[in-house]
Amino acid sequence: MPNEGPEQKQKAFDACPHCGKKLSPWQQVLLSVDRALTCKNCWYRIILDAYEKEPDKTKPDEEGKKEKGN
């Protein structure tokens, strides 16, 4: 399963998730660098997550508790 991660990311760059139109090699490079691209076929905005893993959800809760205590 750990080997599927990089392959799955590359598959996400192959086509628009909304209309399925294949992205050109140049569009794939732009998407991998900028993390955002607009499909020229359906005008769907493709935005890739900035985080490789989910952010830690305990930190905002702790900050909220500190503010309420003051």
C-alpha positions as CSV (number, residue, x, y, z in Angstrom):
1,M,0.0,0.0,0.0
2,P,2.7,2.6,0.7
3,N,3.9,2.3,-2.9
4,E,0.4,3.3,-4.2
5,G,0.7,6.9,-2.8
6,P,3.0,8.4,-5.5
7,E,1.3,6.5,-8.3
8,Q,-2.1,7.7,-7.2
9,K,-0.9,11.4,-7.2
10,Q,0.3,11.1,-10.7
11,K,-3.0,9.6,-11.8
12,A,-4.8,12.7,-10.4
13,F,-2.7,14.8,-12.7
14,D,-3.8,12.9,-15.8
15,A,-7.4,14.2,-16.3
16,C,-9.9,16.7,-15.0
17,P,-11.8,15.2,-12.1
18,H,-15.0,17.0,-13.2
19,C,-15.3,16.3,-16.9
20,G,-12.6,13.7,-17.4
21,K,-10.8,15.5,-20.2
22,K,-7.1,14.5,-20.4
23,L,-4.7,17.3,-19.3
24,S,-1.8,18.1,-21.6
25,P,1.7,17.4,-20.3
26,W,2.2,21.1,-19.8
27,Q,-1.0,21.4,-17.7
28,Q,0.1,18.5,-15.6
29,V,3.4,20.3,-14.8
30,L,1.6,23.5,-14.0
31,L,-0.8,21.6,-11.7
32,S,2.1,19.9,-9.9
33,V,3.9,23.2,-9.4
34,D,1.1,25.7,-8.7
35,R,-1.3,23.2,-7.1
36,A,-4.2,24.8,-8.9
37,L,-5.4,24.8,-12.5
38,T,-8.6,25.7,-14.4
39,C,-9.8,23.0,-16.9
40,K,-10.1,24.6,-20.3
41,N,-12.9,22.2,-21.3
42,C,-15.4,22.7,-18.4
43,W,-13.8,25.6,-16.5
44,Y,-13.7,23.6,-13.3
45,R,-11.0,24.8,-10.9
46,I,-8.7,22.0,-9.8
47,I,-7.1,22.7,-6.5
48,L,-4.8,20.2,-4.9
49,D,-4.5,20.0,-1.1
50,A,-1.5,21.9,0.3
51,Y,-1.0,19.3,3.1
52,E,0.5,15.9,2.4
53,K,-1.2,14.6,5.5
54,E,-4.1,15.9,7.5
55,P,-3.3,18.9,9.8
56,D,-3.3,18.2,13.5
57,K,-6.8,19.0,14.8
58,T,-5.9,19.2,18.5
59,K,-4.0,22.5,18.1
60,P,-7.0,24.8,17.2
61,D,-9.1,23.2,20.1
62,E,-6.3,24.0,22.6
63,E,-6.0,27.6,21.4
64,G,-9.8,28.0,21.7
65,K,-9.7,26.8,25.3
66,K,-6.9,29.2,26.1
67,E,-8.9,32.2,24.8
68,K,-12.1,31.2,26.6
69,G,-10.1,30.8,29.9
70,N,-8.8,34.4,29.8
